[in-house]
Amino acid sequence: MIRINLLPFRAARKKENILRQVSVFLLMLMLVVITTVTINICMGKKVQALSNEVAAKKIELAGYDKINKEIESIKKKLKTLDKKMDVIKTLESNRKGPLRLLDSMTGIVVENRMWLTNMDEQKGAVKIKGIAIDEETVANFMRRLESSGLFASVDLKNMKQTSVGKQKMSLKSFMFNCQKKAVKQPAKQAGNKAKK
């Protein structure tokens, strides 16, 4: 009988299998390394691009912050100017108020029977002092004040007998406290205040 020794063939086959497995392992290892390096490079580029974009946005945001500060500064200046314009309008309307009041009072005073000695206006309250011949003249003057439409209320504060002049004429001194009616603002100014 013939004997065949298969051991060298099996050893060669085993060696070939080991070489194949090692080469597959090395090939897989190289593939994993190449894939990892490629992903790392791609991620690095993305991170760099995002960093550049963030830096650009920060610069853009700084520009907008500067513009916002300028806008706030302009708004503050506009508010200050609006307040100044309101003060000017108030002063303008108040400047003519006492003149109009005095002009109106000349038509209200009872001629040849009384005269005014003092008139004081503060924040819509008017104090009127004067001297009249008798109580009837003071009452007539009070009715005229009430019907003039200038005042919301007219109150006789006091009336007393007084002597005037060298002849010591007996006359009546009086004092009225009056509250002026609120002046309606024109529609344009009221609209401006509503916007604020």
ChimeraX attribute file (.defattr): number of C-alpha atoms within 10 A of each C-alpha:
attribute: neighborCount
match mode: 1-to-1
recipient: residues
	/A:1	3
	/A:2	4
	/A:3	5
	/A:4	6
	/A:5	8
	/A:6	9
	/A:7	9
	/A:8	9
	/A:9	10
	/A:10	11
	/A:11	11
	/A:12	12
	/A:13	12
	/A:14	12
	/A:15	12
	/A:16	12
	/A:17	12
	/A:18	12
	/A:19	12
	/A:20	12
	/A:21	12
	/A:22	12
	/A:23	12
	/A:24	12
	/A:25	12
	/A:26	12
	/A:27	12
	/A:28	12
	/A:29	12
	/A:30	12
	/A:31	12
	/A:32	12
	/A:33	12
	/A:34	12
	/A:35	12
	/A:36	12
	/A:37	12
	/A:38	12
	/A:39	12
	/A:40	12
	/A:41	12
	/A:42	12
	/A:43	12
	/A:44	12
	/A:45	12
	/A:46	12
	/A:47	12
	/A:48	12
	/A:49	12
	/A:50	12
	/A:51	12
	/A:52	12
	/A:53	12
	/A:54	12
	/A:55	12
	/A:56	12
	/A:57	12
	/A:58	12
	/A:59	12
	/A:60	11
	/A:61	12
	/A:62	12
	/A:63	11
	/A:64	12
	/A:65	12
	/A:66	11
	/A:67	12
	/A:68	12
	/A:69	11
	/A:70	12
	/A:71	12
	/A:72	12
	/A:73	12
	/A:74	12
	/A:75	12
	/A:76	12
	/A:77	12
	/A:78	12
	/A:79	13
	/A:80	12
	/A:81	12
	/A:82	15
	/A:83	12
	/A:84	12
	/A:85	12
	/A:86	14
	/A:87	12
	/A:88	12
	/A:89	13
	/A:90	11
	/A:91	12
	/A:92	11
	/A:93	12
	/A:94	12
	/A:95	11
	/A:96	10
	/A:97	13
	/A:98	14
	/A:99	11
	/A:100	11
	/A:101	15
	/A:102	12
	/A:103	11
	/A:104	14
	/A:105	16
	/A:106	12
	/A:107	11
	/A:108	18
	/A:109	19
	/A:110	16
	/A:111	10
	/A:112	8
	/A:113	13
	/A:114	19
	/A:115	16
	/A:116	16
	/A:117	12
	/A:118	11
	/A:119	15
	/A:120	11
	/A:121	16
	/A:122	8
	/A:123	7
	/A:124	13
	/A:125	15
	/A:126	18
	/A:127	19
	/A:128	18
	/A:129	19
	/A:130	17
	/A:131	23
	/A:132	23
	/A:133	17
	/A:134	15
	/A:135	16
	/A:136	11
	/A:137	18
	/A:138	25
	/A:139	12
	/A:140	13
	/A:141	17
	/A:142	18
	/A:143	13
	/A:144	16
	/A:145	21
	/A:146	16
	/A:147	12
	/A:148	14
	/A:149	11
	/A:150	18
	/A:151	17
	/A:152	14
	/A:153	14
	/A:154	18
	/A:155	13
	/A:156	15
	/A:157	13
	/A:158	11
	/A:159	17
	/A:160	11
	/A:161	15
	/A:162	14
	/A:163	12
	/A:164	13
	/A:165	7
	/A:166	6
	/A:167	7
	/A:168	9
	/A:169	11
	/A:170	14
	/A:171	17
	/A:172	20
	/A:173	24
	/A:174	21
	/A:175	21
	/A:176	20
	/A:177	18
	/A:178	22
	/A:179	19
	/A:180	18
	/A:181	13
	/A:182	10
	/A:183	9
	/A:184	7
	/A:185	9
	/A:186	8
	/A:187	8
	/A:188	9
	/A:189	11
	/A:190	11
	/A:191	11
	/A:192	10
	/A:193	10
	/A:194	8
	/A:195	6
	/A:196	7
